[in-house]
Amino acid sequence: MTPASNTESMVDGRFARTAVLALVSSGFGSTVFENVDDALLSAPFFVLMTLATAALAHEVRTQARRRGADGAARWEGTDTAIVGVLIGLAAVSSVALAVRSFTAPEQSAGLGFAVLFVVLAGLFGWNRRATSQEA
């Protein structure tokens, strides 16, 4: 079966990849800010964080634009899981920031990733709704 247009893809719903990419990007993100004085040590982690975050954004967009085997784009359980994973990671990051268990640069990174996860969850829901209304 071929997709109805070039912007849609026929993939199964998957939330584990979203969760892993979110954990990897935030893990590398906090490592970047552990020692801000050592640029040589931070540079590889910055590149890995950027790549993981780009892969996360691509995965979320791909999942939002997917269609089922019957060609329908309806909200499914994996969609709820993706939003739950992103909001859950934002909540965990926010709680960690509230406890103040990190240094100031790590708190900045944590806040940035918490906001990123909430924004990605919102964009996922918006794109998924737009895709389902196109059908």
SVG drawing of the C-alpha trace seen along z (x, -y; Angstrom):
<svg xmlns="http://www.w3.org/2000/svg" viewBox="-11 -29 50 31">
<polyline fill="none" stroke="black" stroke-width="0.4" points="0.0,0.0 1.3,-3.4 0.9,-6.6 -1.8,-9.0 0.7,-11.9 4.4,-12.6 3.9,-14.1 2.3,-10.9 4.0,-7.7 2.7,-4.2 4.5,-3.3 3.3,-1.5 2.7,-3.6 5.8,-3.4 6.4,-5.3 9.6,-3.5 11.8,-5.2 10.4,-8.6 11.1,-7.8 14.7,-6.6 15.5,-9.6 14.1,-12.0 16.2,-10.3 19.3,-10.3 19.0,-13.9 18.4,-15.1 21.2,-12.9 23.7,-14.4 22.2,-17.8 22.9,-17.7 26.4,-16.3 27.2,-19.3 26.7,-21.6 28.4,-19.5 31.8,-21.2 31.3,-24.4 35.1,-25.3 36.2,-22.3 35.1,-23.0 36.9,-20.0 35.0,-17.6 31.7,-19.4 31.9,-19.6 31.2,-15.8 28.3,-15.8 26.9,-18.9 27.0,-17.3 25.4,-14.1 22.8,-16.1 22.0,-18.1 21.7,-14.9 19.5,-13.1 17.2,-16.1 16.9,-16.4 16.1,-12.7 13.5,-13.1 11.9,-16.0 11.9,-14.0 10.4,-10.9 7.6,-12.9 6.7,-14.5 6.8,-11.2 4.6,-9.6 2.2,-12.6 1.8,-12.2 1.5,-8.4 -1.5,-6.5 -2.7,-3.1 -2.7,-0.1 -6.3,-1.0 -5.2,-4.5 -7.0,-6.1 -5.2,-8.6 -7.0,-8.3 -5.9,-8.8 -4.5,-5.5 -3.1,-4.3 0.4,-4.8 -0.4,-8.5 -1.5,-8.8 1.7,-7.0 3.9,-9.4 2.2,-12.5 2.4,-10.7 6.1,-10.0 6.9,-13.6 4.8,-15.2 6.1,-12.6 9.7,-13.5 8.9,-17.2 7.4,-16.6 10.4,-14.6 12.7,-17.3 10.5,-19.9 10.5,-18.0 14.3,-17.6 14.6,-21.4 12.3,-22.1 14.4,-19.9 17.4,-21.9 19.7,-18.9 21.6,-20.3 24.2,-23.1 23.0,-26.3 24.0,-25.3 22.4,-21.9 19.2,-23.6 19.2,-25.7 19.5,-22.6 16.8,-20.8 14.4,-23.7 15.2,-23.9 14.5,-20.2 11.3,-20.4 10.0,-23.2 11.1,-21.3 9.2,-18.1 6.0,-20.1 6.3,-21.9 6.9,-18.6 3.9,-17.1 1.7,-20.0 3.0,-20.0 2.5,-16.2 -1.1,-16.6 -1.7,-19.5 -0.1,-17.7 -1.9,-14.4 -5.2,-16.2 -4.5,-18.0 -3.5,-14.7 -6.7,-12.9 -8.9,-15.8 -7.3,-15.5 -8.5,-11.9"/>
</svg>
